[in-house]
Amino acid sequence: MRNKISIIGAGFVGATAAHWCAVKELGDVVLVDIVDGMPQGKALDLLEAGPIEGYDLHIVGTNNYADTAGSDIIVITAGLPRQPGMTREDLVGVNAKIVRDVIESVMLHSPNAIMILVTNPLDTMLYLAKKVTGWPRERVIGQAGVLDSARMRAFMAMELDVSVENTHAFVMGGHGDEMVPLARYSTVAGIPITQLLPPDRVEAIIDRTRKGGGEIVSLLKKGSAFFAPSAATMQMVEAILKDRKMILPCSVYLEGEYGLNDICFGVPVKLGRSGVEQIIEVDLTDDERSAMERSAALVRSSMAALTI
Ligand SMILES: NC(=O)c1ccc[n+]([C@@H]2O[C@H](COP(=O)([O-])OP(=O)(O)OC[C@H]3O[C@@H](n4cnc5c(N)ncnc54)[C@H](O)[C@@H]3O)[C@@H](O)[C@H]2O)c1
């Protein structure tokens, strides 16, 4: 039996996620969108790449949630991306309605799935998903930190002219411009970057990481990043389906961890076959804790616009 992965929203992030899913042979893919014919066309196109790439998977596109029945994983990318000049938080009204509709449909057909949210504003949409599903927090997870850490790793590797494989980055907090990249815990070959670079270069990496999404939005001029966001999402899917026990920064519903309650927020977690298997708490300095509080305040201000 192959795993079944349903991806809701067959736009840039969703379709590219389906592509990574196929090349990594993570399981059969169901691509869902409200636009008639578009998910069917993209799924057929991806299926037809199978003979070249050598994957034997069922890949279908649909507008009907019945086709998602019995999914192991549901990835939600449906919703508007931001445009130049917009913050992620500006999307809350329009995307809350879309995400609620999607969740109410998928949960009927796959009550035991693990749900991964991608739609922005990420932590707020995850909070909505947690409340609407009523599922345990272990099975409702948000993708943001894997992407933000990958961006930081890319910038570290460029700065030090080393392999990306030597890098490890630690980005916590909400998926907004107040995210919390922790230089002290970000390393190259195990050495903290604070020992490898002068403070101004470390600060430049942190600043570029925080603004990483906006940098791409302003270059594209229409829509937002999708290669790295979808790759990050599929790393989470892979960690879960292969029960890898990988420690990755993900958004989860907090119940007192890091002094935060009733909020979805990015923290390091262990991902395995049952979803979030552990939330890891690390020591923070006073400055780092203040940065977490500023980030939480931004998430809470966007949550205030939700009606649940
Ligand atoms: N969490 C992250 O790190 C991260 C990174 C990048 C993008 N995003 C977010 O992901 C979302 C998708 O981005 P994108 O670039 O793929 O946008 P996109 O516009 O290319 O795709 C969104 C798709 O959602 C579909 N859709 C809209 N309403 C729907 C509904 N009710 N049911 C099913 N499908 C519906 C649209 O038809 C469209 O195809 C955006 O909210 C974006 O901000 C998050």
Ligand as a Chemical Component Dictionary entry (heavy atoms), coordinates in Angstrom:
data_LIG
# 
_chem_comp.id                   LIG 
_chem_comp.type                 NON-POLYMER 
_chem_comp.pdbx_formal_charge   0 
_chem_comp.three_letter_code    LIG 
# 
loop_
_chem_comp_atom.comp_id 
_chem_comp_atom.atom_id 
_chem_comp_atom.alt_atom_id 
_chem_comp_atom.type_symbol 
_chem_comp_atom.charge 
_chem_comp_atom.model_Cartn_x 
_chem_comp_atom.model_Cartn_y 
_chem_comp_atom.model_Cartn_z 
_chem_comp_atom.pdbx_ordinal 
LIG N1  N1  N 0  4.074   28.983 4.876  1  
LIG C1  C1  C 0  4.963   29.341 3.980  2  
LIG O1  O1  O 0  6.154   29.260 4.209  3  
LIG C2  C2  C 0  4.491   29.827 2.637  4  
LIG C3  C3  C 0  5.424   30.023 1.600  5  
LIG C4  C4  C 0  4.967   30.421 0.352  6  
LIG C5  C5  C 0  3.603   30.635 0.136  7  
LIG N2  N2  N 1  2.743   30.474 1.177  8  
LIG C6  C6  C 0  1.302   30.691 1.004  9  
LIG O2  O2  O 0  0.745   29.588 0.296  10 
LIG C7  C7  C 0  -0.460  30.020 -0.355 11 
LIG C8  C8  C 0  -0.430  29.578 -1.809 12 
LIG O3  O3  O 0  0.581   30.256 -2.516 13 
LIG P1  P1  P 0  0.734   30.032 -4.097 14 
LIG O4  O4  O 0  1.920   30.807 -4.519 15 
LIG O5  O5  O -1 0.639   28.578 -4.422 16 
LIG O6  O6  O 0  -0.595  30.779 -4.622 17 
LIG P2  P2  P 0  -1.382  30.465 -5.992 18 
LIG O7  O7  O 0  -2.306  31.605 -6.206 19 
LIG O8  O8  O 0  -0.436  30.093 -7.068 20 
LIG O9  O9  O 0  -2.223  29.147 -5.644 21 
LIG C9  C9  C 0  -3.290  29.146 -4.742 22 
LIG C10 C10 C 0  -4.330  28.189 -5.294 23 
LIG O10 O10 O 0  -5.382  28.055 -4.319 24 
LIG C11 C11 C 0  -6.566  27.830 -5.066 25 
LIG N3  N3  N 0  -7.749  28.045 -4.252 26 
LIG C12 C12 C 0  -8.309  29.212 -3.860 27 
LIG N4  N4  N 0  -9.411  28.975 -3.137 28 
LIG C13 C13 C 0  -9.552  27.632 -3.056 29 
LIG C14 C14 C 0  -10.501 26.783 -2.437 30 
LIG N5  N5  N 0  -11.540 27.268 -1.736 31 
LIG N6  N6  N 0  -10.337 25.459 -2.573 32 
LIG C15 C15 C 0  -9.299  24.941 -3.266 33 
LIG N7  N7  N 0  -8.361  25.700 -3.875 34 
LIG C16 C16 C 0  -8.496  27.036 -3.779 35 
LIG C17 C17 C 0  -6.454  28.805 -6.230 36 
LIG O11 O11 O 0  -7.334  28.476 -7.295 37 
LIG C18 C18 C 0  -4.978  28.670 -6.596 38 
LIG O12 O12 O 0  -4.778  27.701 -7.612 39 
LIG C19 C19 C 0  -0.525  31.543 -0.155 40 
LIG O13 O13 O 0  -1.373  31.855 0.933  41 
LIG C20 C20 C 0  0.902   31.898 0.197  42 
LIG O14 O14 O 0  1.003   33.093 0.936  43 
LIG C21 C21 C 0  3.160   30.079 2.405  44 
# 
loop_
_chem_comp_bond.comp_id 
_chem_comp_bond.atom_id_1 
_chem_comp_bond.atom_id_2 
_chem_comp_bond.value_order 
_chem_comp_bond.pdbx_ordinal 
LIG N1  C1  SING 1  
LIG C1  O1  DOUB 2  
LIG C1  C2  SING 3  
LIG C2  C3  SING 4  
LIG C2  C21 DOUB 5  
LIG C3  C4  DOUB 6  
LIG C4  C5  SING 7  
LIG C5  N2  DOUB 8  
LIG N2  C6  SING 9  
LIG N2  C21 SING 10 
LIG C6  O2  SING 11 
LIG C6  C20 SING 12 
LIG O2  C7  SING 13 
LIG C7  C8  SING 14 
LIG C7  C19 SING 15 
LIG C8  O3  SING 16 
LIG O3  P1  SING 17 
LIG P1  O4  DOUB 18 
LIG P1  O5  SING 19 
LIG P1  O6  SING 20 
LIG O6  P2  SING 21 
LIG P2  O7  DOUB 22 
LIG P2  O8  SING 23 
LIG P2  O9  SING 24 
LIG O9  C9  SING 25 
LIG C9  C10 SING 26 
LIG C10 O10 SING 27 
LIG C10 C18 SING 28 
LIG O10 C11 SING 29 
LIG C11 N3  SING 30 
LIG C11 C17 SING 31 
LIG N3  C12 SING 32 
LIG N3  C16 SING 33 
LIG C12 N4  DOUB 34 
LIG N4  C13 SING 35 
LIG C13 C14 SING 36 
LIG C13 C16 DOUB 37 
LIG C14 N5  SING 38 
LIG C14 N6  DOUB 39 
LIG N6  C15 SING 40 
LIG C15 N7  DOUB 41 
LIG N7  C16 SING 42 
LIG C17 O11 SING 43 
LIG C17 C18 SING 44 
LIG C18 O12 SING 45 
LIG C19 O13 SING 46 
LIG C19 C20 SING 47 
LIG C20 O14 SING 48 
# 
